[in-house]
Amino acid sequence: MYYTYILYSHSIDKYYVGFTHDINLKLERHNFGWCKFSSRGIPWELVYKEEFINKSDAIKRENEIKNWKCRRMIEKLIAGGRPDSLGNLVGPAFKHCKTIPYEAFVF
């Protein structure tokens, strides 16, 4: 299995989006400062994950989330946000964010 995940750091108030095949090991590495960016935000907590059979699907989903460039969309996803029948994310957090295709939410 592969995972697309979102971590959150209270100390720097930032989210980190990535993919991995071992989510526990990846979280441990982020919290030991193995990555330049994540070393600034220790401790990190896992706030969201999606599971995929294929590595390529996990990478694709990671890139989709990163391309949103909208914190509100990430927070809505974490809170359980889903698209409406037109593929738009519902809720007030999305009135200033770009629309993403419905396929991005089929998991």
Backbone torsions as a table, in degrees:
resi	resn	phi	psi	omega
1	MET	NA	151.0	175.5
2	TYR	-125.4	155.3	-176.0
3	TYR	-132.7	142.8	163.1
4	THR	-103.7	131.8	-173.2
5	TYR	-135.2	159.2	174.3
6	ILE	-128.2	126.7	175.9
7	LEU	-107.2	155.0	176.2
8	TYR	-131.4	139.8	176.1
9	SER	-116.3	118.6	175.8
10	HIS	-69.3	-33.3	-174.9
11	SER	-66.0	-32.4	177.6
12	ILE	-116.7	1.1	178.3
13	ASP	53.2	50.8	-179.0
14	LYS	-132.9	154.6	172.9
15	TYR	-104.2	151.3	175.7
16	TYR	-129.0	126.5	-179.7
17	VAL	-111.0	133.0	179.1
18	GLY	-155.6	-176.0	174.6
19	PHE	-136.2	157.9	-179.6
20	THR	-165.2	168.4	171.9
21	HIS	-103.1	-13.8	179.6
22	ASP	-133.8	94.3	-172.3
23	ILE	-66.7	-35.2	179.4
24	ASN	-67.6	-42.9	177.7
25	LEU	-63.9	-42.1	-179.1
26	LYS	-63.3	-43.5	178.1
27	LEU	-62.4	-41.7	177.7
28	GLU	-60.3	-44.0	-180.0
29	ARG	-64.4	-41.9	177.2
30	HIS	-60.9	-39.6	-177.9
31	ASN	-78.8	-10.6	172.1
32	PHE	-97.5	0.2	175.8
33	GLY	79.4	31.1	-179.3
34	TRP	-70.1	-16.0	-178.6
35	CYS	-118.8	138.8	-176.7
36	LYS	-56.6	-47.2	-179.1
37	PHE	-65.7	-48.7	-173.8
38	SER	-71.3	-19.7	178.3
39	SER	-65.4	-25.1	178.6
40	ARG	-74.9	-19.9	-171.7
41	GLY	-108.7	11.2	-177.7
42	ILE	-60.4	133.0	3.5
43	PRO	-89.0	147.7	175.7
44	TRP	-101.7	147.8	174.1
45	GLU	-126.5	142.7	177.9
46	LEU	-76.2	120.3	-178.6
47	VAL	-113.7	-12.1	-178.0
48	TYR	-163.2	144.9	173.1
49	LYS	-153.0	150.7	172.8
50	GLU	-128.3	143.4	-176.5
51	GLU	-106.3	138.6	179.7
52	PHE	-134.8	150.3	176.2
53	ILE	-79.1	-39.1	-176.4
54	ASN	-102.9	140.4	175.9
55	LYS	-59.8	-41.5	-177.2
56	SER	-62.5	-35.8	178.0
57	ASP	-68.7	-37.8	177.9
58	ALA	-65.5	-41.4	178.5
59	ILE	-65.9	-42.0	179.1
60	LYS	-60.1	-44.9	-179.3
61	ARG	-66.5	-40.3	176.4
62	GLU	-56.4	-47.5	-179.1
63	ASN	-65.2	-37.3	177.3
64	GLU	-60.7	-47.3	-179.5
65	ILE	-64.8	-44.0	179.1
66	LYS	-62.7	-34.6	-179.0
67	ASN	-72.8	-14.7	176.5
68	TRP	-61.1	-40.7	-178.4
69	LYS	51.0	38.3	-178.5
70	CYS	-142.4	109.3	-178.4
71	ARG	-57.8	-37.7	-179.7
72	ARG	-60.7	-37.5	179.7
73	MET	-68.0	-40.8	177.9
74	ILE	-62.8	-43.9	-179.6
75	GLU	-66.8	-35.6	176.8
76	LYS	-68.0	-40.1	177.0
77	LEU	-60.8	-45.3	179.0
78	ILE	-61.1	-38.0	-178.8
79	ALA	-78.3	-3.9	177.3
80	GLY	102.9	19.2	179.7
81	GLY	-62.4	143.0	179.3
82	ARG	-135.7	157.7	179.8
83	PRO	-76.4	152.4	172.9
84	ASP	-83.1	-171.9	-175.9
85	SER	-64.6	-18.0	178.5
86	LEU	-95.4	-0.5	-179.8
87	GLY	90.6	7.0	178.1
88	ASN	-91.0	139.2	175.5
89	LEU	-70.6	134.7	-177.3
90	VAL	-92.9	151.5	178.4
91	GLY	118.3	154.6	-177.0
92	PRO	-64.2	-20.4	-178.7
93	ALA	-66.3	-15.3	-172.9
94	PHE	-104.0	5.4	-176.0
95	LYS	-67.6	-19.0	-179.7
96	HIS	-113.0	11.8	-176.6
97	CYS	-111.1	152.9	-179.9
98	LYS	-70.2	152.8	178.9
99	THR	-78.4	142.5	176.3
100	ILE	-118.2	155.6	-177.1
101	PRO	-68.4	148.7	-179.0
102	TYR	-57.2	-36.2	-177.7
103	GLU	-56.8	-26.0	-178.4
104	ALA	-65.1	-17.1	-175.7
105	PHE	-108.6	9.0	176.9
106	VAL	-89.7	105.9	-178.9
107	PHE	-145.3	NA	NA
